[in-house]
Amino acid sequence: MDKIIHKKIDKQDESVTITDIQEMMEEIQEENPDREVFFDGDEYAICSRKKEG
């Protein structure tokens, strides 16, 4: 898989909200329209991979 980690989230940082993560994901998606952006719970990071199709 062609996964790229764009931003690691610190699990201990209680100031980061779900809204913050959503905004980061939207920004990364705008910068990378050819990629599918997602949150990887195992890595606790915002990642992307090439869109299929």
SULDAVEN-V791358 format. One record per residue. N is the residue number from 1. SS is DSSP state (H for helix, E for strand, - for the rest). PHI is phi in whole degrees, -180 to 180 (none if undefined). D_FIRST is the distance of its C-alpha to the first C-alpha in Angstrom with 2 decimals. Layout:
BEGIN
n | ss | phi | d_first
N | SS | PHI | D_FIRST
N | SS | PHI | D_FIRST
END
This chain:
BEGIN
n | ss | phi | d_first
1 | - | none | 0.00
2 | - | -94 | 3.80
3 | - | -89 | 5.66
4 | E | -118 | 9.29
5 | E | -91 | 12.15
6 | E | -93 | 15.16
7 | E | -154 | 17.82
8 | E | -83 | 18.57
9 | - | -108 | 21.30
10 | - | -77 | 24.13
11 | - | -60 | 24.85
12 | - | -83 | 28.46
13 | - | -83 | 29.06
14 | - | -74 | 30.92
15 | - | -80 | 31.58
16 | - | -82 | 28.07
17 | - | -101 | 28.32
18 | H | -61 | 26.01
19 | H | -61 | 27.48
20 | H | -60 | 26.51
21 | H | -64 | 22.86
22 | H | -61 | 23.04
23 | H | -64 | 24.71
24 | H | -62 | 22.13
25 | H | -65 | 19.35
26 | H | -63 | 21.61
27 | H | -64 | 22.27
28 | H | -64 | 18.67
29 | H | -64 | 18.11
30 | H | -63 | 21.26
31 | H | -76 | 20.15
32 | - | -134 | 16.80
33 | - | -65 | 17.78
34 | - | -89 | 15.00
35 | E | -124 | 12.34
36 | E | -95 | 12.17
37 | E | -96 | 13.50
38 | E | -150 | 13.63
39 | E | -98 | 15.23
40 | E | -98 | 13.49
41 | - | -68 | 16.53
42 | - | -69 | 15.46
43 | - | -82 | 14.88
44 | - | 52 | 17.62
45 | E | -150 | 16.04
46 | E | -90 | 15.30
47 | E | -128 | 11.72
48 | E | -148 | 10.14
49 | E | -144 | 7.35
50 | E | -62 | 8.64
51 | - | -70 | 11.07
52 | - | -86 | 11.19
53 | - | 102 | 14.61
END
